[in-house]
Amino acid sequence: MNREEIANKLKDKGATKACHRCNKNHFSVLDGYSNLILQDDLSKGLVIGGPSVPVALLACNNCGAITSHALGALGLLKDKEDKSNG
């Protein structure tokens, strides 16, 4: 997936509102993706390799605020079967 594909999916989903911090409406899709780590028990500390959610990150061009969007909800994740084949 590339930045243009992510931007188009967000537009198709109606994710076009202004920045939550500065109210400007110019964003950049950052290269690559990140993973939000899901923690269910903070007393155990950070668990590396545990459950996570792959997300695309967007940065406001004015103030730099970053927002994340789950790639699965955007239909941008390959099926597990596809990953094993390629």
C-alpha positions in Angstrom: 0.0 0.0 0.0 1.2 3.5 -0.6 0.4 7.0 0.7 -2.0 7.9 -2.2 -4.0 4.7 -1.6 -4.3 5.4 2.1 -5.4 9.0 1.4 -8.0 7.9 -1.2 -9.4 5.3 1.3 -9.7 7.9 4.0 -11.5 10.3 1.6 -13.9 7.5 0.5 -14.7 6.9 4.1 -15.4 10.6 4.7 -12.4 11.2 7.0 -11.9 14.7 5.8 -12.5 16.9 8.8 -10.1 19.5 10.0 -7.3 18.9 12.5 -8.5 18.3 16.1 -5.7 20.6 17.4 -5.5 23.6 15.1 -8.6 23.3 12.8 -6.5 23.4 9.6 -7.3 20.9 6.9 -4.0 20.0 5.3 -2.5 16.6 6.2 0.3 14.3 5.0 0.2 10.6 5.1 3.4 9.4 6.7 5.4 6.7 4.9 5.0 3.1 6.1 2.8 2.1 9.0 3.0 1.7 12.7 1.5 -0.7 15.2 -0.5 0.3 18.3 0.4 -2.2 21.0 -2.6 -3.5 22.9 -2.0 -3.9 26.6 -4.5 -5.7 28.9 -2.5 -5.7 32.1 -0.1 -2.8 32.8 1.3 -4.5 35.9 3.2 -6.9 33.5 4.9 -4.0 31.8 5.3 -3.6 28.0 5.0 -6.9 26.2 6.9 -7.0 22.9 5.4 -9.2 20.3 1.9 -9.1 21.8 -1.3 -8.1 20.1 -1.2 -4.9 18.1 -3.2 -3.0 15.5 -1.4 -1.9 12.3 -2.2 1.8 11.6 -1.5 4.5 9.0 -0.3 7.8 10.5 -1.3 11.2 9.3 0.4 14.4 10.3 -1.2 17.9 10.2 0.9 20.1 8.0 0.3 23.1 10.2 0.8 21.9 13.8 2.2 18.4 13.4 -0.6 16.6 15.3 -0.6 12.9 14.4 -3.7 10.8 14.0 -3.8 7.1 13.4 -6.2 5.0 11.3 -6.6 1.2 11.6 -5.5 -0.3 8.3 -7.9 -3.2 8.7 -10.9 -0.9 9.0 -9.8 0.8 5.8 -9.6 -2.6 4.0 -5.9 -2.3 3.4 -4.6 -5.4 5.2 -4.0 -8.5 3.2 -5.7 -11.7 4.3 -3.6 -14.1 6.3 -3.8 -16.5 3.4 -2.3 -13.9 1.1 0.6 -13.2 3.5 1.6 -16.9 3.5 1.8 -16.9 -0.3 3.9 -13.9 -0.9 
